[in-house]
Amino acid sequence: MTDTTDPTTPQVVNRDPATTAAVRAHERMDNLAQLYDRAFPALAEVLGQQGLEHGAPFGMYGPVDEGVVDIEIGFTTSAPVEPSGDVVPGQLPGGEYATMTHVGPYDGLGASWEALGQWIKEQGRTSGQTVFEVYTDDPVGSDPAALRTDLFWSLV
């Protein structure tokens, strides 16, 4: 049986917790691109040195306060990473999430997050504190209009 669900349509899923390797920061929102550009090479180096298999990259966001956010940038991993430099072990929490896929450039993610938040309210649900993005496409050399980013917002 083929799943014909449109990934850009919000839905509710249950996720298991996932072990991660991450770089954590308290950063201004307008500096996030530079932070991602620094974090991914550091993560790749440590994961390679430790021989850990990894999944797609993610960004997990805390609340934004006056343009500053606590953020974890990382990869899910096959086993816990040993801390090295800025790279630390972490976890994407399991549980029930509202999810949808954003298709397009990263500068359009805000509108997709707003749409997902509105959908949660329309379902009579309460959003939780955990929000993260999984970047399913490598932006290097890709058409920005075709980039796919999976959004996950925890539910209470």
C-alpha positions in Angstrom: 0.0 0.0 0.0 1.4 3.4 -1.0 1.2 6.4 1.4 -0.4 9.2 -0.5 -0.2 11.7 2.4 1.0 15.1 1.2 3.9 16.0 3.5 3.1 19.7 3.2 -0.2 19.0 5.0 0.1 19.1 8.8 -0.4 15.9 10.7 0.3 14.4 14.1 3.0 11.8 14.6 4.7 10.0 17.5 8.5 10.1 17.6 10.9 8.1 19.6 13.7 10.0 21.3 16.9 10.2 19.2 20.5 10.4 20.3 22.3 13.5 18.9 25.6 15.2 18.5 25.1 19.0 18.7 26.6 22.4 18.9 24.7 24.5 21.4 24.6 28.3 21.3 22.7 31.4 22.6 22.7 33.4 19.4 21.0 36.3 17.7 18.5 35.2 15.1 20.2 37.4 12.5 23.5 35.4 13.1 22.0 31.9 12.7 23.3 31.4 9.1 26.9 32.0 10.3 26.4 29.7 13.3 25.1 26.9 11.0 28.1 27.5 8.7 30.5 27.0 11.7 28.6 24.2 13.4 28.3 21.7 10.5 32.0 21.4 9.7 32.8 21.0 13.5 30.2 18.3 13.8 31.3 16.5 10.6 34.9 16.4 11.9 34.0 15.0 15.3 31.6 12.4 14.0 34.2 11.3 11.5 36.9 11.1 14.1 34.6 9.0 16.4 33.3 6.8 13.6 29.7 7.6 14.3 27.0 7.1 11.7 24.5 10.0 11.5 21.1 11.0 10.1 19.9 14.2 8.6 21.0 17.5 10.2 18.6 19.4 12.5 18.1 22.7 14.3 16.2 22.7 17.6 15.1 26.1 18.9 14.2 27.4 22.3 12.0 30.5 22.8 13.2 33.7 21.1 13.8 36.6 23.5 14.6 40.0 22.1 15.9 38.5 18.9 18.1 35.9 20.7 17.5 32.1 20.8 18.9 29.1 22.5 19.7 26.7 19.7 21.1 23.2 19.1 22.4 22.4 15.7 23.3 18.8 15.1 22.8 15.3 13.7 21.0 12.3 15.1 23.7 9.7 15.7 24.0 5.9 16.0 25.6 6.2 19.5 26.4 9.0 22.0 29.2 11.3 20.9 32.1 12.0 23.2 32.3 15.7 23.9 34.9 17.4 21.8 35.4 21.2 21.4 31.9 22.7 20.8 30.3 19.3 20.0 28.3 17.7 22.9 25.9 14.8 23.2 22.2 15.5 23.2 18.8 14.2 22.4 15.8 15.1 20.3 12.9 14.4 22.7 10.3 11.8 21.8 6.6 12.2 22.0 3.7 13.5 20.1 4.4 16.2 17.5 2.6 18.2 14.9 4.6 18.0 11.7 4.7 19.2 8.1 7.2 19.7 5.4 8.3 23.2 4.2 9.3 23.3 0.5 11.3 26.2 -0.6 14.1 28.6 0.6 14.9 28.8 4.3 13.8 32.5 4.4 10.2 31.1 4.0 10.4 28.9 7.1 8.8 31.5 9.4 5.5 31.4 7.4 5.5 27.6 7.5 6.0 27.7 11.3 3.1 30.1 11.6 0.9 27.9 9.5 1.8 24.8 11.6 1.0 26.8 14.8 -2.3 27.9 13.4 -3.1 24.3 12.4 -2.4 23.1 16.0 -4.8 25.7 17.4 -7.5 24.7 14.8 -7.2 21.1 15.9 -7.9 22.2 19.5 -4.5 21.1 20.6 -1.9 22.9 22.8 1.7 23.3 21.4 4.6 22.4 23.6 8.1 24.0 24.0 10.1 21.6 21.7 10.4 22.8 18.1 12.9 21.5 15.6 13.7 21.4 11.9 15.2 18.5 10.0 17.0 19.5 6.8 16.3 16.7 4.3 18.2 18.3 1.4 21.8 19.6 1.2 21.4 23.3 0.3 24.9 23.3 -1.4 24.2 23.1 -5.1 20.4 22.6 -4.7 17.6 24.7 -6.1 16.4 26.8 -3.1 12.8 26.6 -4.4 13.0 22.7 -4.0 14.6 22.5 -0.6 12.6 20.3 1.8 12.6 21.0 5.6 10.6 18.9 8.0 9.1 20.9 10.9 8.2 19.3 14.3 6.4 21.0 17.1 5.7 19.1 20.3 2.1 18.8 21.5 1.0 18.8 25.2 
